[in-house]
């Protein structure tokens, strides 16, 4: 699949793990595939990723889509660190801190 088609196919998994507000686009897919080692060669690894020779279109095979989805499900914190931008990471940590503070105030901790 092309990057945009792969992203759309995988979007339900990303929403399931991270919710609706987590951004998921072709460059996030690329970051996660790079992290997993699928793009060590410019033309892909031939198992997870590849390239259409004439057009140079990048391809994500089913093995890549499954591996990236598994990465998100099994180690969401690591996935978040690899894929999430600094802005998204800071916003999520801020929301987490606000939730902890609200809980502590309610519990009088």
C-alpha positions, 0 to 999 in steps of 0.5 A, spaced: 500 500 500 501 507 498 503 511 505 496 514 505 492 508 504 496 504 509 495 510 514 488 510 513 488 502 514 491 503 520 488 509 523 483 505 527 488 501 531 492 508 532 485 511 535 484 504 539 490 505 543 491 513 543 484 516 542 482 520 537 486 526 538 493 523 536 495 525 530 497 519 525 499 521 518 504 518 513 510 521 516 508 518 523 508 511 519 515 513 516 518 514 523 515 508 526 517 504 520 524 507 520 525 505 528 523 498 526 529 498 521 524 497 515 527 503 511 535 502 512 535 501 505 532 507 500 528 502 496 526 498 503 527 492 506 523 488 501 519 484 506 516 490 510 517 496 505 519 497 498 518 502 492 515 502 485 521 502 481 519 507 476 515 512 480 519 511 486 512 511 490 514 508 497 510 501 499 508 499 506 507 491 505 502 487 510 508 485 514 510 493 516 503 495 517 502 489 522 509 490 525 507 498 526 500 496 529 503 491 534 509 496 536 503 501 538 499 496 541 504 492 545 509 498 547 505 504 546 509 509 551 515 507 546 511 508 540 509 515 543 516 517 544 518 515 537 512 517 533 509 523 537 512 530 536 515 534 541 509 539 541 504 533 542 508 529 547 508 536 551 501 537 550 499 530 553 504 530 559 501 537 561 494 533 560 496 528 564 499 532 570 493 536 570 489 530 571 493 528 577 493 534 580 485 534 580 485 527 582 490 529 588 485 535 590 479 531 590 482 526 594 486 531 599 493 528 598 
